[in-house]
């Protein structure tokens, strides 16, 4: 056999073997990560006797699908779901709009001290939320936002979060500046450049940020727990606590409600999966 051909063949086999091992490791990691989800679904279909038997039951016999109906009726699930959807939609819209405007300013506009302000913005990501929790609570209470959805939604319109701004800014910088300059020569304003040119080209990044915001607001537990005192205003993340009483916990109903609570996140991720992965991948091209 030709030595050159033999070397190329050896490299090809080594490369194929490496890819197979990589796929096996990724598949194993995916299976391991699915174990908690499978356990949640299994528990949601078990009876109290199976739960208290001390045995590990992966496939209940028979599966109690009635647990889902009981879970929905055990707490005001529909009302909590409506509250969660309202807070999430408004917060995502506000944060996405605010982050887009601020990110465009950092990426394309010229202003003195812009780089310093961006460094301060990145530095705010290192500030733990526990540091600002009490001052923000006092501020919201004095504004009359306590026990209302204003405390959960309006702050999203005031900043959008440093990480979201950073992600969008990095993606905006990958778009050639010549496109914006050409549009401005034709008489387009900065707002027109953003809405007509930058945003249509930024669907992957916007989708990634939207998914991040949706998950963060849908699963947020701390903010509703702090700012809401009326049970009728609870979101699902807080409402799930009602399955736990002083002396016992309805684990089967809790897992059934948790599965229903998690289902929208899974659906949103699979619908936006392509844009999400592309947005996260392309964001770091120009740093």
C-alpha positions in Angstrom: 0.0 0.0 0.0 1.2 3.5 -0.8 2.6 5.1 2.4 0.8 8.4 1.7 -2.5 6.5 1.2 -1.9 4.5 4.3 -1.3 7.6 6.4 -4.5 9.3 5.0 -6.5 6.1 5.7 -5.1 6.0 9.3 -6.1 9.6 9.9 -9.5 9.0 8.5 -10.1 6.0 10.7 -8.8 7.9 13.8 -11.1 10.9 13.0 -14.1 8.6 12.5 -13.3 6.8 15.8 -13.0 10.1 17.6 -16.4 11.3 16.3 -18.0 8.1 17.3 -16.6 8.3 20.8 -17.7 11.9 21.0 -21.3 11.0 20.0 -21.3 8.2 22.5 -20.3 10.5 25.3 -22.8 13.1 24.3 -25.5 10.5 24.1 -24.6 9.2 27.5 -24.7 12.7 28.9 -28.1 13.3 27.4 -29.4 10.1 29.0 -28.1 11.1 32.4 -29.6 14.5 32.1 -33.0 13.0 31.3 -33.0 10.8 34.4 -34.6 13.5 36.7 -37.2 14.3 34.0 -38.1 10.6 33.7 -38.3 10.3 37.5 -40.6 13.3 37.6 -43.0 11.7 35.0 -42.8 8.3 36.7 -43.6 9.8 40.1 -46.5 11.8 38.7 -48.2 8.6 37.6 -47.7 6.6 40.9 -50.1 6.0 43.7 -49.5 6.9 47.3 -48.9 3.2 48.1 -46.2 2.9 45.4 -44.5 6.1 46.7 -44.5 4.9 50.3 -43.4 1.4 49.4 -39.7 2.3 49.5 -39.1 0.6 46.1 -37.8 2.5 43.0 -40.7 2.3 40.5 -40.0 3.6 37.0 -43.1 2.2 35.3 -46.2 2.5 37.5 -48.7 -0.4 37.3 -51.2 0.9 36.5 -50.2 4.5 35.7 -52.7 6.9 37.4 -53.4 9.6 34.7 -56.0 10.9 37.1 -53.2 12.5 39.1 -53.0 15.2 36.5 -56.7 16.1 36.8 -56.4 16.0 40.6 -53.3 18.2 40.5 -55.1 20.9 38.4 -58.0 20.9 40.7 -55.9 20.7 43.9 -54.8 24.3 43.4 -56.2 27.2 41.3 -54.0 26.0 38.4 -55.7 27.9 35.7 -55.5 31.2 37.5 -51.8 30.7 38.4 -51.1 29.7 34.8 -52.8 32.9 33.6 -50.7 35.0 36.1 -47.5 33.3 35.0 -48.3 33.8 31.3 -49.1 37.5 31.8 -46.0 38.2 33.8 -43.8 36.2 31.4 -45.1 37.8 28.2 -45.0 41.4 29.4 -41.5 40.9 31.0 -40.1 39.2 27.9 -41.4 41.9 25.6 -40.2 44.7 27.9 -36.7 43.2 28.5 -36.2 42.3 24.8 -37.1 45.8 23.7 -35.0 47.5 26.3 -32.0 45.2 25.7 -32.2 45.7 21.9 -32.1 49.5 22.2 -29.3 49.6 24.7 -27.3 47.0 22.8 -27.6 48.9 19.6 -26.4 52.0 21.3 -23.3 50.3 22.6 -22.6 48.5 19.3 -23.2 51.3 16.7 -23.6 54.8 18.2 -20.7 57.0 19.0 -20.7 58.7 22.4 -18.0 59.8 24.9 -17.5 57.3 27.7 -19.4 54.6 25.9 -16.7 51.9 26.6 -16.5 52.9 30.2 -20.3 52.6 30.6 -20.2 49.2 29.0 -17.5 48.1 31.4 -19.7 49.3 34.3 -22.6 47.3 32.8 -20.5 44.2 32.7 -19.3 44.8 36.2 -22.9 44.9 37.4 -23.2 41.2 36.4 -20.9 40.4 39.3 -23.2 42.0 41.9 -25.2 39.3 43.7 -29.0 39.8 43.7 -29.1 39.4 47.5 -27.2 42.7 47.8 -30.0 44.7 46.1 -32.9 42.6 47.4 -33.8 44.7 50.4 -33.3 48.2 48.8 -35.3 47.2 45.8 -38.1 45.8 48.0 -38.2 49.1 50.0 -38.3 51.1 46.8 -41.1 49.0 45.2 -43.1 49.2 48.5 -42.9 53.0 48.6 -43.9 53.2 44.9 -47.0 51.2 45.8 -46.0 48.2 43.6 -46.1 45.6 46.5 -48.6 42.8 45.9 -49.0 43.8 42.3 -47.7 42.6 38.9 -45.9 46.0 38.5 -43.0 44.8 40.6 -42.6 41.8 38.4 -43.0 43.4 35.0 -42.1 47.1 34.9 -38.4 46.6 35.9 -38.0 44.7 32.6 -38.7 47.9 30.7 -35.9 49.8 32.5 -32.9 47.7 31.5 -33.4 44.2 30.2 -30.5 42.7 32.1 -26.8 43.1 31.5 -26.3 39.6 30.1 -29.0 40.2 27.4 -27.5 43.5 26.4 -24.1 42.0 26.2 -25.3 39.1 24.0 -27.2 41.3 21.6 -24.3 43.9 21.5 -21.9 41.1 20.5 -24.2 39.9 17.7 -24.9 43.4 16.4 -21.1 43.9 16.0 -20.9 40.9 13.7 -23.1 42.7 11.2 -21.0 44.7 8.7 -21.0 48.4 9.5 -21.1 49.2 5.8 -24.7 48.2 5.7 -25.7 50.8 8.3 -23.6 53.5 6.6 -25.2 52.8 3.2 -28.7 53.0 4.8 -27.8 56.3 6.5 -26.6 57.7 3.2 -30.0 56.9 1.7 -31.6 59.0 4.5 -32.4 56.3 7.1 -32.3 57.3 10.7 -30.6 55.2 13.5 -34.0 53.9 14.5 -34.8 53.0 10.9 -31.4 51.2 10.6 -32.2 49.2 13.7 -35.8 48.2 12.8 -35.3 47.7 9.0 -31.8 46.3 8.8 -30.3 45.1 12.2 -33.3 43.4 13.7 -34.2 41.3 10.6 -30.6 40.1 10.5 -30.5 39.4 14.2 -33.3 36.8 14.5 -30.9 34.1 15.9 -29.7 36.3 18.7 -33.1 37.7 19.5 -34.5 34.2 19.6 -31.7 33.1 22.0 -32.3 36.1 24.3 -36.1 35.5 24.1 -35.7 31.9 25.2 -33.4 32.9 28.1 -35.9 35.6 29.2 -38.8 33.2 28.9 -37.2 30.5 31.0 -36.0 33.1 33.6 -39.4 34.7 34.0 -41.5 31.5 33.8 -39.5 29.7 36.5 -38.9 32.8 38.7 -39.7 31.9 42.3 -37.9 34.5 44.4 -39.5 37.7 43.0 -43.2 36.5 43.2 -42.5 35.1 46.6 -41.2 38.5 47.8 -43.5 40.9 46.1 -46.9 39.0 46.1 -48.8 38.3 49.3 -52.3 37.6 47.8 -52.6 34.0 46.8 -54.9 34.9 43.9 -51.9 36.7 42.3 -49.4 33.8 42.7 -47.5 32.5 39.7 -47.1 28.7 39.2 -43.6 28.7 40.6 -45.0 29.9 44.0 -48.3 28.1 43.7 -46.6 24.7 43.6 -45.7 25.2 47.3 -49.4 24.7 48.1 -49.0 21.0 47.5 -46.8 20.9 50.7 -48.7 21.1 53.9 -47.4 21.2 57.5 -47.5 17.4 57.9 -47.4 15.9 54.4 -46.7 16.6 50.8 -48.8 15.3 47.8 -45.7 14.2 45.8 -47.7 12.6 43.0 -49.8 15.6 42.4 -46.8 17.9 42.9 -44.9 16.1 40.2 -47.9 16.1 37.9 -48.3 19.9 38.3 -44.5 20.3 37.9 -44.6 18.4 34.6 -47.4 20.7 33.3 -45.4 23.7 34.6 -42.3 22.5 32.7 -44.0 21.5 29.4 -44.2 25.1 27.9 -40.5 25.5 28.4 -39.8 22.3 26.5 -42.2 23.3 23.7 -40.6 26.8 23.4 -37.1 25.4 23.3 -37.9 22.9 20.6 -39.7 25.5 18.5 -36.8 27.9 18.7 -34.0 25.4 18.9 -32.4 26.2 15.6 -32.4 30.0 16.1 -31.3 29.5 19.7 -28.3 27.4 18.9 -27.3 29.6 16.0 -27.6 32.7 18.1 -25.5 31.4 20.9 -22.9 30.1 18.4 -22.6 33.3 16.4 -22.6 35.7 19.3 -18.9 35.2 20.1 -17.5 35.6 16.5 -16.7 39.3 17.0 -15.7 40.1 20.6 
